């Protein structure tokens, strides 16, 4: 049959033309890694100070150490691990990012099939016809009756990628797939960081509420004692009223703390992919978390090859580079090979064994005048590339800033917690001494009130400082990229 030979000829011509194809724009070059050896100005911290109590251990930063993928497990909290894994499984943002990635992948597959291979279409049709021979100048020829006409044709076309337009288009689509893949990793990293931060904040607020309620209970007990002493004439009414004021102030602080606790709990439920009414919002015990004593710190040059947002920005830059290639190739001729083979018969059985007509064609289109459209589009593509390059540089600088900020924050957090812990210990000692002095009449009631206020405030400040160390530790691991490239490697033990 001639049809198979015809198709083979078309494929051979297309393959020969493809081998001669060349791109008119240079290949994409990966941006240079940042040429810096540390993140912070001055002396970069290598360790933090230690303090007494929970969360007071010193932390050491190890340069060049890799980050585990499940970095949140460094806190050694099974419940925190469960929350993060639940969020990564159930949160709609993950499903949305995965669907967008699938969409980009299918678009790449579709465009690859449309550009790299010949397009072949088989057409088949049938019709019933009646020909009036008299209108054709043959009035004396006997008139035949209506008849059936069957036709079949095979059309093949292939656009030769002589100047790389199709290759650059596919390169741009592949870059878009890479962008969505890195965006998915960025969503996972951000979501895990949000869950950890929210869980720590929830635990801190719960501890603050518990501390305030305990102190409020003591203040109310003290008020009851003072009211009895007032009846007995042992103290002045002013002292009782001052105590009532303190009780009211402590009571007024609780609704605000409870509101913050409710809001962060509801936000945590959303992170877990559940409605607030359905989620298990039991808070963590802040003291159950283990502060990592050794923190991995990758080099700045490695950061640009690891953080998903930087890699996504690089993929966008590669896509912009490919679009410059497409715009450049559109200035040059476009070559299309085409062919067709078909037949028309009055009997279906004759179609497979006959070929009435076939053709092979070559079409060349050279842009001559488009009013400056094509060159303007190329300049626009170059401008888009320049914008993408600037955006990439900004993304890298912001990443370096985030790491530098968290390093300094951890350094300062440790010093703050050390001071807050010392203040809380001193306030506790002072309150015990003041209570004894007040019981024997050695000091006024105002001194006792001041000692109670200081004790409450220093306890709340210590909880806040402790939670800040946990939260900023998570922020550092997140800023370094979260180790998503390490898969399911085991978490090292402290």
C-alpha positions in Angstrom: 0.0 0.0 0.0 1.2 3.5 -0.8 -0.2 5.0 2.4 2.4 3.4 4.7 5.3 4.4 2.4 3.9 7.9 2.2 3.8 8.3 6.0 7.3 6.9 6.3 8.6 9.6 3.8 7.0 12.3 5.9 8.6 11.1 9.1 12.0 10.9 7.5 11.8 14.4 6.1 10.7 15.7 9.5 13.5 13.9 11.2 16.1 15.2 8.8 14.9 18.8 9.2 14.8 18.4 13.0 18.4 17.4 13.1 19.3 20.5 11.2 17.4 22.7 13.7 19.3 25.3 15.6 18.4 27.8 18.3 19.0 31.5 17.7 19.3 32.4 21.4 21.9 31.3 24.0 21.2 28.6 26.5 20.1 29.5 30.0 22.9 30.0 32.5 22.2 29.4 36.2 22.8 32.5 38.3 25.9 32.6 40.4 25.6 31.6 44.1 26.0 34.5 46.6 29.7 35.2 47.2 29.5 35.6 51.0 30.9 33.3 53.7 28.5 34.2 56.5 25.0 35.6 57.0 25.4 38.4 59.6 27.5 41.5 59.7 30.3 41.5 62.2 31.0 38.3 64.0 28.4 35.6 63.3 27.2 33.9 66.4 28.4 30.3 66.9 26.5 29.6 70.2 24.0 31.2 72.6 24.2 31.6 76.3 22.5 29.2 78.7 20.1 29.9 81.6 18.3 27.9 84.3 15.0 26.3 83.8 13.1 24.9 80.8 14.3 26.0 77.4 17.5 27.5 78.9 20.1 25.3 77.3 22.8 26.8 75.1 22.5 26.3 71.3 25.4 25.7 69.0 25.4 26.6 65.3 27.3 24.2 63.0 28.3 25.7 59.7 27.8 23.5 56.7 25.7 20.9 58.5 22.7 19.6 56.5 19.1 20.0 57.7 16.7 17.1 58.2 13.6 17.1 56.1 11.4 16.6 59.2 13.1 19.4 61.0 10.2 19.9 63.4 11.1 16.6 65.0 14.2 18.2 66.5 11.8 19.4 69.2 11.2 15.8 70.1 7.4 16.2 70.6 5.3 13.4 69.2 2.2 15.5 69.3 3.9 18.4 67.4 5.0 15.8 64.8 1.4 14.5 64.5 0.1 18.0 64.0 2.6 18.9 61.2 2.0 15.6 59.4 -1.8 16.0 59.7 -1.5 19.5 58.2 0.7 18.3 55.3 -1.9 15.6 54.6 -5.2 17.5 55.0 -4.5 21.2 54.3 -6.2 22.4 51.1 -3.2 24.5 50.2 -1.2 21.3 49.6 -4.0 19.9 47.4 -4.2 23.1 45.5 -0.4 23.2 44.9 -0.4 19.6 43.8 -3.2 20.2 41.3 -1.4 23.2 39.9 1.7 21.0 39.4 -0.3 18.4 37.6 -1.8 21.0 35.4 1.6 22.3 34.4 2.9 18.8 33.8 0.0 17.9 31.5 0.4 21.2 29.6 4.1 20.2 29.0 3.1 16.7 27.8 0.4 18.2 25.5 2.8 20.8 23.9 5.5 18.2 23.6 3.2 16.0 21.5 2.1 18.9 19.5 5.5 20.2 18.5 8.0 17.3 18.5 6.0 14.8 16.5 4.1 15.1 13.2 0.4 15.6 13.4 -1.7 13.0 11.6 -5.5 13.1 11.2 -7.6 10.5 9.5 -10.9 11.7 8.0 -13.8 9.6 6.8 -17.0 10.7 5.3 -20.0 9.5 3.4 -22.7 11.2 1.3 -25.6 10.3 -1.0 -25.6 12.2 -4.3 -27.7 12.7 -7.4 -26.0 14.1 -10.5 -28.2 15.7 -13.3 -26.2 14.9 -16.5 -28.3 17.3 -18.5 -26.8 20.3 -16.6 -23.4 19.0 -17.5 -24.1 19.1 -21.2 -25.0 15.5 -21.7 -28.8 15.5 -22.2 -28.9 12.3 -24.2 -27.1 10.2 -21.6 -29.4 8.0 -19.6 -30.0 9.4 -16.1 -28.6 7.2 -13.3 -30.2 7.0 -9.8 -28.8 8.3 -6.6 -25.6 6.7 -5.4 -23.5 6.6 -2.2 -20.1 8.2 -2.1 -17.5 7.3 0.5 -14.2 9.3 1.0 -11.2 8.8 3.3 -8.1 10.8 3.7 -4.9 10.9 5.8 -3.4 14.3 6.5 0.1 14.7 8.0 1.9 17.9 8.9 5.0 18.8 10.8 6.5 22.2 11.6 10.3 22.1 11.5 11.9 23.7 14.6 14.6 25.2 12.4 15.4 28.1 14.8 14.5 26.6 18.1 11.1 28.2 18.7 9.4 24.9 19.7 12.4 23.8 21.8 12.4 27.1 23.7 8.7 26.9 24.2 9.1 23.4 25.7 11.9 24.6 27.8 9.7 27.4 29.2 6.9 24.9 30.0 9.4 22.6 31.7 10.6 25.6 33.7 6.9 26.2 34.7 6.6 22.6 35.9 9.8 23.1 38.0 8.4 26.4 39.3 5.2 24.7 40.5 7.2 21.8 42.0 9.3 24.2 44.0 6.2 26.2 44.9 4.7 23.0 46.3 7.8 22.5 48.4 7.6 26.1 49.6 3.9 25.6 50.6 4.8 22.5 52.5 7.7 24.3 54.3 5.6 27.4 55.1 2.7 25.3 56.3 5.0 23.2 58.6 6.5 26.4 60.0 3.1 27.9 60.6 1.9 24.8 62.4 5.0 24.8 64.7 4.8 28.5 65.4 1.1 28.4 66.1 1.5 25.4 68.4 4.2 27.1 70.3 2.2 30.3 70.6 -0.8 28.3 71.7 1.3 26.6 74.4 2.7 29.9 75.6 -0.7 31.5 75.9 -2.0 28.5 77.7 0.9 28.7 80.2 0.3 32.4 80.6 -3.4 31.8 81.3 -2.6 29.1 83.8 0.0 31.3 85.5 -2.4 34.3 85.7 -5.2 32.1 87.1 -2.9 30.6 89.7 -1.8 34.1 90.8 -5.4 35.3 90.7 -6.4 32.5 93.0 -3.7 33.5 95.5 -4.7 37.2 95.3 -8.3 36.3 96.0 -7.2 34.2 99.0 -5.2 37.1 100.2 -8.2 39.4 99.7 -10.4 37.1 101.8 -7.9 37.1 104.6 -7.6 40.9 104.5 -11.4 41.3 104.6 -11.5 39.2 107.8 -8.7 41.3 109.3 -10.6 44.5 108.3 -13.7 43.3 110.2 -11.4 42.6 113.2 -10.0 46.1 112.9 -6.5 44.8 112.1 -5.9 46.7 108.8 -7.1 49.8 107.1 -9.8 49.7 104.4 -7.4 51.3 101.9 -5.3 48.1 102.0 -8.3 46.0 101.2 -9.4 48.3 98.4 -5.8 48.1 96.9 -6.0 44.3 97.0 -9.4 44.4 95.3 -7.9 46.6 92.6 -5.1 44.1 92.1 -7.6 41.2 91.8 -9.6 43.2 89.3 -6.5 44.0 87.2 -5.4 40.3 87.1 -9.0 39.3 86.2 -9.1 41.9 83.4 -5.9 40.4 81.8 -7.5 36.9 81.4 -10.2 37.7 78.7 -7.5 39.1 76.4 -5.2 36.1 76.9 -8.2 33.7 76.4 -9.2 35.5 73.2 -5.7 35.3 71.8 -5.6 31.6 72.8 -8.9 31.0 70.9 -7.7 32.8 67.8 -4.5 30.9 67.5 -6.3 27.6 68.2 -8.8 28.3 65.5 -5.9 29.2 63.1 -4.2 26.0 64.0 -7.3 24.0 63.2 -7.3 25.6 59.7 -3.7 24.7 59.2 -4.7 21.1 60.1 -7.3 21.2 57.4 -10.2 21.0 59.8 -13.0 23.2 61.1 -12.3 24.7 64.6 -15.3 22.7 66.0 -13.9 19.4 64.7 -10.2 19.7 65.5 -8.4 18.5 68.6 -7.1 21.8 69.9 -5.5 20.5 73.1 -2.4 22.7 73.6 1.1 21.5 74.0 2.9 21.7 77.3 5.6 24.3 76.6 7.9 22.5 79.0 7.5 19.2 77.1 9.3 20.6 74.0 13.1 20.0 73.7 15.1 23.0 72.6 17.6 21.7 70.0 21.1 22.2 71.4 22.8 21.7 68.0 21.4 23.6 65.0 22.5 23.0 61.4 23.6 26.0 59.5 24.1 25.6 55.8 26.5 27.9 53.9 25.1 30.9 52.1 26.2 29.5 48.8 24.2 26.3 49.5 21.1 28.3 50.5 20.6 29.5 46.9 20.5 25.8 45.8 18.2 24.6 48.5 15.5 27.1 49.5 12.4 26.3 47.4 11.4 29.9 46.9 14.9 30.7 45.5 14.7 27.7 43.2 11.2 28.7 42.1 12.5 32.2 41.3 15.3 30.6 39.3 12.8 28.5 37.4 10.8 31.7 36.6 14.1 33.2 35.3 14.7 30.2 33.1 11.1 30.4 31.7 11.7 34.1 30.9 15.0 33.2 29.1 13.1 30.6 27.1 10.5 33.2 26.1 13.4 35.4 24.7 14.3 32.4 22.6 10.8 32.0 21.3 10.5 35.7 20.5 13.9 35.6 18.7 12.9 32.5 16.6 9.7 34.2 15.5 11.8 36.7 13.5 13.0 33.9 11.3 11.3 31.7 8.7 8.9 28.9 9.7 9.1 25.7 7.7 6.1 23.3 7.6 6.0 19.9 5.9 2.7 18.5 5.0 1.2 15.6 3.1 -2.1 14.0 2.4 -3.5 10.9 0.8 -7.1 10.2 0.1 -9.6 8.3 -2.0 -13.3 8.5 -3.0 -15.2 5.3 -3.8 -18.8 4.3 -4.1 -18.2 1.1 -2.1 -16.7 1.0 1.4 -14.7 -2.1 0.6 -12.7 -0.4 -2.1 -11.3 2.3 0.2 -8.5 0.3 1.8 -7.1 -0.9 -1.5 -7.1 2.3 -3.6 -5.5 5.7 -3.5 -6.9 8.3 -5.8 -4.7 11.3 -4.8 -1.7 12.0 -2.6 0.5 15.1 -2.1 3.7 16.2 -0.3 4.1 19.9 0.3 6.7 22.3 1.8 5.5 25.7 3.1 8.0 28.4 4.0 6.8 31.6 5.8 9.2 34.5 6.2 8.0 37.5 8.2 8.5 40.6 6.1 6.6 43.4 7.7 4.6 43.4 10.9 4.8 47.0 11.9 7.6 46.4 14.4 5.5 43.8 16.3 7.9 40.9 16.4 11.0 43.0 17.4 8.9 44.8 20.0 7.8 41.4 21.4 11.4 40.3 21.6 12.4 43.5 23.5 9.4 42.9 25.8 10.7 39.4 26.4 14.2 40.7 27.2 12.6 43.2 29.6 10.7 40.4 31.3 13.9 38.4 31.6 15.6 41.4 33.3 12.7 41.8 35.7 12.9 38.1 36.5 16.6 38.4 37.1 16.1 41.3 39.5 13.3 39.4 41.3 15.7 36.4 41.7 18.4 38.6 43.2 15.9 40.2 45.6 14.7 36.7 46.6 18.2 35.6 47.4 18.9 38.8 49.4 15.7 38.4 51.4 16.6 34.8 52.2 20.0 35.8 53.5 18.3 38.5 55.5 15.8 36.1 57.1 18.6 33.7 58.2 20.7 36.7 59.5 17.6 38.0 61.4 16.9 34.6 63.0 20.5 34.1 64.0 20.6 37.4 65.8 17.1 36.7 67.2 18.3 33.4 68.7 21.3 35.1 70.2 19.2 37.8 71.8 16.4 35.4 72.8 18.9 33.4 74.9 20.1 36.5 76.6 16.6 37.7 77.2 15.5 34.3 78.7 18.6 34.3 80.9 17.6 37.7 82.3 13.9 36.9 82.5 14.7 33.7 84.4 16.9 35.5 86.8 14.2 38.1 87.3 11.5 35.5 87.9 13.7 33.7 90.5 14.5 37.0 92.2 10.8 38.0 92.2 9.8 34.6 93.7 12.4 35.0 96.5 11.3 38.6 97.0 7.6 37.6 97.3 8.3 34.9 99.9 10.4 37.4 102.0 7.8 40.1 101.6 4.9 37.8 102.7 6.8 36.8 105.8 7.5 40.4 106.6 3.9 41.4 106.1 2.6 38.7 108.3 4.7 40.0 111.2 3.8 43.6 110.4 7.2 44.6 109.2 6.1 46.2 105.9 3.0 47.8 104.5 0.5 46.1 102.3 1.6 48.2 99.3 5.0 46.4 99.5 3.2 43.1 99.3 1.1 44.2 96.3 4.2 45.3 94.5 5.9 42.0 95.2 2.9 40.1 93.9 2.7 42.2 90.7 6.4 41.7 90.1 6.1 38.0 90.5 3.2 37.7 88.1 4.9 39.9 85.5 8.2 38.2 85.6 6.6 34.8 85.3 4.7 36.0 82.2 7.8 37.6 80.7 9.8 34.3 81.3 7.1 32.3 79.5 7.2 34.8 76.6 11.0 34.6 76.3 10.9 30.8 76.5 8.4 30.6 73.7 10.4 33.1 71.6 13.4 30.7 71.6 11.3 27.8 70.4 9.6 29.9 67.7 12.8 31.5 66.4 14.5 28.1 66.3 11.7 26.9 64.0 12.1 30.2 62.0 15.8 29.5 61.5 15.2 26.0 60.3 12.5 27.2 58.0 14.7 30.1 56.7 17.4 27.6 55.8 15.0 25.7 53.5 13.7 23.0 55.9 15.7 20.2 54.4 13.0 19.1 52.0 15.7 17.7 49.6 16.7 15.1 52.2 13.5 13.0 52.0 12.9 10.7 54.9 16.3 10.7 56.6 16.4 10.0 60.3 16.4 12.9 62.7 19.7 13.1 64.6 19.5 12.9 68.4 21.0 15.7 70.6 
